Amino acid sequence: MKDIDTSFDYDLNDLNRADWIERVESISEDHGYAEPVGPSHTAYLIDAGRTLLVTFETVASVRMNNDDKTPLGWPFVQSHGWSSLTLMANAEPDWFRHPAMYGYFDRLIDDGFFDDFDQVLFYGAGAAGYAAAAYSIAAPDAQVLLIQPQATLDTRIAGWDKRFPEARRTDFTSRFAYAPEMLETADTVTVIHDPSVIEDTMHASLFNGDNTTHFTCPYIGPEADRAFITMDVLPDLIEQAMDATLTQHNFAALWRARQTFMPYLRTLLLRLEIEDRHERLMARLCRKVGADGRRPMFSQKYDELKAKGINL
C-alpha cells in the first residue's frame, strides 16, 4: 500500500465528459491505477490506507450527483485516509454483468487483494447496488451497504419488475448472479429502500439473510441515493456502515434530515391529499413547513384547511 498525500488535488468541476474521464484516469494512475475492464467499465484505485471503500457507479451519476463530481470514495481518501476502488460504468443504468468484470474480481481474489485491508465496504444503489451485493463475495467478512438494490432481473425470479426492458437481454444466471446468495459471506449487510416503490420493496424482501438489516425511507422516491447526497446524509451512512455501527437508532437520527428536504415534504403532502383521510396531519405539516412564508404551496394549503374548520 502506498504512502500517499491524501490531500491530492482532484478538481473535476467545469470539465466536459472527455476531459473529466482523462482527469480521473490521470489521478488514479498517480495514486493507484486506472484499468479498463471490458468494453464498458473501468476500475479506478486510489491506494492509501488499510480501510477500503468499493463503490459501483456510472460516469453520468458521478458527474450529475456527487459533490465536486468525484467518485464517492475520493472524499473519504482525503478525510479518512481510506483507499478507494471505484468500478465505473460508461452507461446508465448498469448492472456490471460482463465476463471481463467476472475475470477482474477473479484476479483480485487470486491476488489476495482484499486481504491487504482491515476493513472493506461494498456500496451501490439501484443497479449498482445489485453489483455491490453480487461482487461482495470476493471479500469475505466485508460490510455491504445497498440502497434500493435489485436482487436479480432474471425473469424467472423477478418477472414482475418491468422497469428495465433493455436489461432482459442481460445474463443474470451465470457467475456472480443472484445477489442475495452472494452476500452469505458478508459480515453485515444493510439494505435501504422506499416501501412506497413496490418493485424496490419486492427486491428488498429477497435480501433475507441472517446478516441483513433493513431500513426504510418512505416517500423519498426511486432515487434515494441522490436524495441522501442532497441531504448530506450519505457520507454518514457510508462511515457507519464501514464501522458496522449503522443501527436503527443511528439511521433514524440521519433520516430526520428529511424534515427539511423539500422533495420529500412535497411528496408527503401530495400523498396525504391523495389519501384524503389525514386532514389534521396535513394541516400540521403545512403549518410547520409554511410558517416562514417562503413555501406558498404549504401556506396556501394550510389556509384552505383552516377555512374548512380543521382543528389542530
N, C-alpha and C positions, 0 to 999 in steps of 0.2 A: 504494500500500500504506500502511495506516495505521500511525502510530507509537503503539502501544497499550501499556498497562501489562499485561505478561504475567502479573502476579501477581493478576489479577482473581479475585474470589471466585466459585466455582462450586459451592457446597454444594447437592448434589442428593439427599442422603440423607433418608430419612424423609418422602418425598413420595409421594402417590398418583400414579397414572399421569397423570391430567389435569393436576395441578399440576406434575408433572415436565416434561411437554411444554411447558407455559406458561413454565416457568423456562428451559428450554433455548432456546426461541424468544426470550425476552427477552435472555438473554446474547448470543445470536448477533446479534440486531439491534443491540445496543450496540457490538459489535466487528466487525461484518461484515453479514451478512443471514441471515434465515430465509425461505425461499421455497418455497411448495408446488410440487410437480412432479407434476401429475396428481392423481387422487383418493386415492392411497395412499402417496405418498412426499413427503419434504421434504428440501431442501438447506439445510444449516447451514454457513455460512462464518465462521470466525474469521480475520480478515485481519491478519497480524502480519509474519512475516519472509519472506525470499525462498526458503525451503525449504517445500514444500507436501506434506502428507500427505493423500491422498484415501482415505477409508475407506467401505466399504459395510456397513451394519449394520441391525439391526432394533431397535425400541423394546424388545421383550422381552429380546433378548440383551444389550443395554447395561445394562438395569436389573437383570438377573439376574447377569451375569458380570463386568462391568467394575468396576475399582476406583473407588470414590466415585460409581458409577452415571453416569459421564460418557462421552460419545463418546471413542473411543480416541485421537483426535488432541489432545484438550484438555490432557492432562498434558504432551504434547510442546510445546504452545504455551508452557506455563509453564516447563518445564525446559530447552527448547532454543531457544525463540523462533521455532518453526516456525509457519506458517499451517496451518489445518485445514479441509478440506472434507469434511463428512460427508453421505453420501446415506443417508437414514434411511427404512426401510420400516415401515409400521404393522403388517404381518402377518409371520409366520414359518412356513415358510421363504419367501424371496422372491428371485426372480432378476432383479428390476428390469427386466422386459420390458414396457414400456408406451410407446406413441408419445410421451407427454409427456416421458419420460426421453430418448428419442432427440432430441427437439427441444431439451431443456435442454443436452445435450452439443453439439448443432449450434451453439447460440448461444455456448457457451464457445469453440468453435473459431473461429467468425466474429469474436468479440470479441478474439481473441488472448489469452484469459485465461491460458493456461498459459505464454505467452511471458514473462510477468512474473516467472517463478520460475527460479532457477538449478538447483534440484533438485526432482524430483517423484517421489513413490512412490505407487502404487496398491496398496491392501491389501484383502483379503477372504478369508473362509473359507467352504467349502461352497457354498451357493447364492450367497452374497455374493462368494465367490472367483470364481465364473463371471462375475459382473457386473464385478468389478475387472479381470479379464482383457479382457472384451468392450469396456469403455469406455476402456481404457488407450490405444487407438488415437487418442483425442482429443489425447494429449500425446506426440508422437514423442520418442523417447530417454528416456522415463520408466523408472524402475525399477518392478518389479512383484513383489509377494510374495503368493503364493497358498497357502493351507492347505486341503488336501483339496477342490480345486475340481472342479466338473463342467465338462466341455468343451462339452456341449450336452445337452439332453434330447429332441432330435429323434429320434423312434423309428426313423427310417431309419438313424441312426448309432449311437444308444445305446439301442436297444430292450431290451437286456439289463439296464438299470437300472430295476428295478420298485419302487424305494423311494418314488417320489413320484407316485402315480397322479393326484393332483389337478393336477399340472403338465402333464399330457398335453394339456390344452386351451390351453396357452400356446404362442404362436408362437415357435419357435426357428429360423425360416427367413428372416426379413426382415432388417432392418438390425441392425448390431452383433450378429450372430447366433452364428457359430461361434467360440467363444472362442480356440482356438489360432491361428486365422488373424488375429485382431485383435491378436495380440502381435508381429506381424512387425516393427513399427517400434520396439518397446521396446528399451532398452539392455540391461538384464539382467532375466531372469525367473527367479524361484525358486519351485519347486513342492515342497511338503512333504506327504507322505501316509503313512498307516499301511498297509504292504503286506498286513497281515492282514485289512484291509477290502477285499474283492475288487473291489467296484464302484469304490472310490476308486482302486485300482491301475489298473483299466482306463481310467478317465478320465485319470489321470496319464500313461498311455502315449501319449495323444493329443496331449499338450503336448510336442512333439518338435522344436522349432525350435533352430537353432544357438545362439540367445541364451539357452537354457533350461538350468538346472541343477536336478537333482532331489536331495532329501534325504528319507530315510525315518525314521519314528519308530515302530518295531514295537511292537505291543501297547498303544498309547496309546488306541485306540478311535476311534469315529466323530466325536468332538468334540475333536479335537486342539487347536484354538484355545482351548477352555475349559481344557484341561489346561495349556497353555503359560501362560495367565493365572495359574492357581493356583500353578504352579511359579515364577512371576515371571520367565519367560523371554521372553515376547512382546515387552516393550519393547526388549530387546537384539536380538531378531530384526529388529524394525522399524528400529531405528537402523542396524544393519549392512547391511540391505537398502537403506536410503536411501543409504548411502555406498558401495554396491557392494563391501563387504568381507565378505559372508557366504560365506566359503569353507567347504570340507568340514571343515577343521581347526577353524574357529570354531564351526560348527554342532555338531560333536562335543563341543566344550567345553561348550556350552549344554545339549546333550542329556544330559549327565551328571546334570543335576538330577533325572532320573527315578529315580536310585538311592535317593532318599529320598521319592519320591512314591508313597504307599500304593496308590492305584487301579492304577497301573502294576504295582507289586510283586505285588498280589493277582492281577491278570490273568496275569502271568508265571507265578506259582505254579500257577494253575489250568491253564494251557496245558501246563506240564511234567507235571502229573498226568494230563491227558488223553492226552498222547503216550506216557506210561508207558515212556519209554526213557532218561530222564535222571535217575535217582535220585541219583547223586552230585552232579550240578549242583543238583538240588533241595535236597539236604542242605546244600550250601554256602550257597545262598540263604537257607534257613530259619535256619541258624546265625547268619549275619550280621544278618539283619533281626530275628530274635527274641532276640538276645543280651541286650537290656536288660530282657527280661521283660514289656514293655508291649504286645507283639503276640502274644497267645496262639495265634492261627491258625498262626503260623510256628513258635513254640517247641514247640507240641504236635506239629506235623508233623515237626519235627526229632527229637523224642523217638521218634516212631514209626519213623522211618528208622534211627535208631541201634539200636532194638530189633531191627530186621531185619538188623543187621550191616553196614549200608552204611558203607564206609570212605571217608574223605575223602582 
